[in-house]
Amino acid sequence: MAPDPPNARARGGAEYPGLMPPSYVDLDRPALPAESLRAALIGPGRLVRDLRVVSATGSTNADLRALAAEGAPEGTLLAAEHQTAGRGRLDRGWTSPPRSGLTFSLLLRPTGVPARRWPWLPLLTGCAVVEAVSAVAGVRPHLKWPNDVLLDDRKLCGILIERVETAEGAAAIVGIGLNVTTTPEELPRPTATSLRIAGAANTDRGTLLVSLVRALETFYTDWRLAVGDPDAGAGGGLRGAYRSRCATLGRRVRVQLGPDRWLDGTARDVDEDGRLVVRAADGDHPLGAGDVVHVR
């Protein structure tokens, strides 16, 4: 496809000049190399079929949701240098300075996988982030159920999966926000961190994006071939891979289920439907992501 014009904007986003504001234009934060990324990620047998990089937008998930409704194919990837209205699970905000992180969304159409298995998508994505960051940056994050990637027990990356209904069938929008060169002063909250703060060996965003998408491609392909069965495959399948990367398991947790509803216990397991199993005084409680406000 042709390169995005200098003033390109994603549908639903605010229009920005082709160059970033002067305060953000520096050698530590070069633009994503769109053409090189297309060459690395698009090809026969690959997951990504269309890759777009825009200067700024409100939300890559919202933009990709609109493209999905128009019939965009599986493997459409939209990355933004600056996201002005990013959000996480339960509409929590997610902000970062331009070019300081990776902010992108990927369209998946896992036809043939039962809907009850779709809650594995954020867990699968988390595994891919851990593998990519470990390989490229030389630091090893861990996962907090259901959709956070932590480094030194601080949030490094957020994941938001949205299911959408289209004329071509149900689709999933996989949204990822990874803090790469964000400084302590730029973090939205003190419980967050970035690869730069952690002393990562490599903070090149293009290299990270290629590694992350390829890892996601591997996990996703295996999951689809198993028709969503998280226990299929070597090493305990996807569930085994997630368990080995999840720091929530085995810990005492306090789960907020509502404004005045809490559950205290031990995070014992993740079941076959991707739910966190918390053992409390009255027995085991399987909890889906939609049931939970916070896990502490």
N, C-alpha and C positions, 0 to 999 in steps of 0.2 A: 504494500500500500504506500501511497505518497506520504512524505514526512508531514507532520502537523505544521500548519502555518505559524509564524511567530506569535500571532495573537490568538492562537487556538484556545478554546475553552470547552469543557465538557458540558453536555446538556444539564441544565439545572444549576450550573456554577456561575460565579461572578466573573466578569471579564477583567483581565489584568493585562498590563503591557507585556510585551514579549520578554523583556528582561525583568529580573527580580529587583525589588527595592535595593538601592545602593548598599545599605547596611548588611545585606545578605549575600552580596556578590563578592566572594573571596575564594582563594585557591583551595581552602579546606572543604568547600561545598560546591563542587562542579555539578553541572546539570547531568541528568541521566542520558547516556548515549543511546537514543532511541533506535537508530539504525543498527548499531552493533548488537543491541538487545534482540531486535527482530531476527538478525542473522543467527544468533546463538540459540534462540528459543523456538523458532518456527521452522518446521520441516516435516518431511514424511514420518508418520508414526509418532509425532510429538503432540502433547496436549494443547499447547498454545497455538491458536490459529490466526489470531488478530491481536496486535499489541499497539496500544495508543498511550502516549505520554503527553500530558497537558500541563501548562504552567500552573494553573490553579483551578480549583472547583470547590463547591460546597461539600459534597460527599461523593466519593467514588462509588460507594455502594448504591446510592440513589441514582447516580448516572447510569450505572450498569443495569440496574433494575429496569430503567426505561429502555435501554437497548435490548434487554432480554424480551421485553414485551413486544418489541418490534421484530423479533425473530433472530437476534444475534446468535451465532453458533456457540456450542460449548468450546471453551478455550479462549474466549474473548477476555483480554486482560487490559485493564485501564489503570494507569499509574498517574499520580498527581504530584508535582513538585511541592505544592502547598495545598492543604485541605483546610478550608475555613470553617466548616461545620461538621467535622467528624464526630462520630459517636460510637460508643461501645454498647455492651449489653445493657438492657433496661434504660436506653437513651442517655447513658452517662457520656459526658463530653470527652473528646480526645483531641488535643491540640499540640502543635509543634511548629517551630519556625520553618520557613521554606528551606527545602533541600537538606534538612537536618536528619531526615529519616526516610524510611520506605513506607509509602502509603499507597496501597493498590488494592484492587478487587479483581477477582477472577470468576468467570461464569462457568458453572458446572451443570451438566444435565445427566445425573446418574440414573438413567432409565434402567429398569429391571431390579433396582435395589429397593426393597420394601421401605415404606415410609418410617416404620418403627426403627430402622437402622440409621436413618439420617442424623440423629443426634451424635453419631460417631464422627461427623464431618469436622466439628471444631477440635475434637481430640486428635483426629488424624492430622489436621493442619498444625496443631501444636507440636506433634512429633516431627513434622517436616521442618518447622522453625528451629527446633533444638538441633537437628542434624545439620542444617545449613549453617547456623551460627557457629556451631562447634568446628565445622570443617573450615570455614573461611576466617573467622575471627579469633579462633584459638581459645575461646572461653566456653564453658559448658553450662547453659541455662537448665532450668528444670520447670516442670509444669505445675500449675495450680488449677485444679478442676474448677470450672469446666473450660475456661477459655483464656487464661493468662499464662504468659511465659515470664518467668522470674529469673533474675540474676542477683545473687547475694540477697535473696528474699525481697527484692524490690522489682517492680513491674518494668520489664524491658519491652514487652510486645503485647498488644491486645488483638483479639480475634473476634470477628462478628460474622456469624453465618445467618443469612436470611433466605427463607424459602419463598419463592414467588411462583404464581400460576401463570402460564403463558399459553398461547394457542398451540404451541409445540409440546406442551406438557409441563410438569413441575420442573423447576430449576432451582439451583442454589447459588447465592452470591456469597463468595468467600472474601471477606474484607480483612486486611492485615495492616496494622500500624506498628512499625518497628523503630524504636529510638536508636539512631546510629551515632551522630556527632553532637547530639544535644548536650549542652553544658549544664552544670547544676543550676545556674541562674535561669535557664530557659525551661526547666522541667515544670509541668503543670502542678505537681505535688511532690512533697518530699519522699513519698513512698515509691517513686519511679526512679529509673536509672537509664543509662544509655551505654552503648558499646564503648564510646570514647571514655566515659567515666570509669568503666571497668578495665581500661587499659588493653582493649582488644588489639590484636596483632594487625588486623586489616579492617578498615572502615570504608572501603570502596563500595558504594551503593550498587553499582552495576554488577559487580562480582557477587555481592550478597543476593541480589534479585535473581540472577541466573541460578545460583546454588539453591536458593529457596524454592523456586518454581520447579526445578528438576527433582528435588526431594519430594515435593508435593505430588508431582507427576507419578513418582514411583509408588508412594503410599496409596494414592488414589486409584491407580491402575490395579494394584493388588487387591484393594478393597472391592472394586467393581467386579473383578474376576471371581471373587469369593461371594458375589451377590450380597455383599454387606455383612457376611458372617465374620465377626471380629475374632473368632478363635481359629479360623482356617489359616493354614500356612505354617511355615517353620517358626520355631521359637515362641509358640503361643499366639501367632498371628498378630493382628493389630492390637488386640487387648493386651497381649504380652509386651508389645513394644511400648504401649502407653503406660502400663504399670511400671516398667523399668525407668520411665522418665518423669513420673508424677510424684512430687514431694508431698502432696496432700495425704496420700495413703500411709496408714500407720500412725498418723498424728491425731491427737485430741483436737476436736474442732467444735466451734460454736456456729451453728447454721441459723441464719435469720430467714424465717419462712414468711414473715409478714411484719406489719408495724409493731406488733406486740407478741409475736410468736417465735420461739427459739427452740432449737434442738441441740442438746449437748451430748457428745459421744465421741467415738473413735471412727475415723474414716477407714473402713475395713477393706473395701474393694470397689471396683467399677464393674457393674453387671453387664450382661450381653447386650443391653440396650443403651449402654453408655451412661447409666445413672450411677451416682455416687451412693454407695451403701454405707450408712452410718449406723454403727451399733450403739444404741442407748440402753438405759436401764430396762426398758420394756421390750427390747429386741431390735431387730434390724429394720432400718428405714431406707428403702431405695428412693432417691431423690433425683428428679430430672432437673435440667438447668432452668426450665420454666417455673419450677416450684421454689426456687431459691433466690433470695435477694443478695445475701452475702455469705461467704464461708470464711470464718476467722479461725 
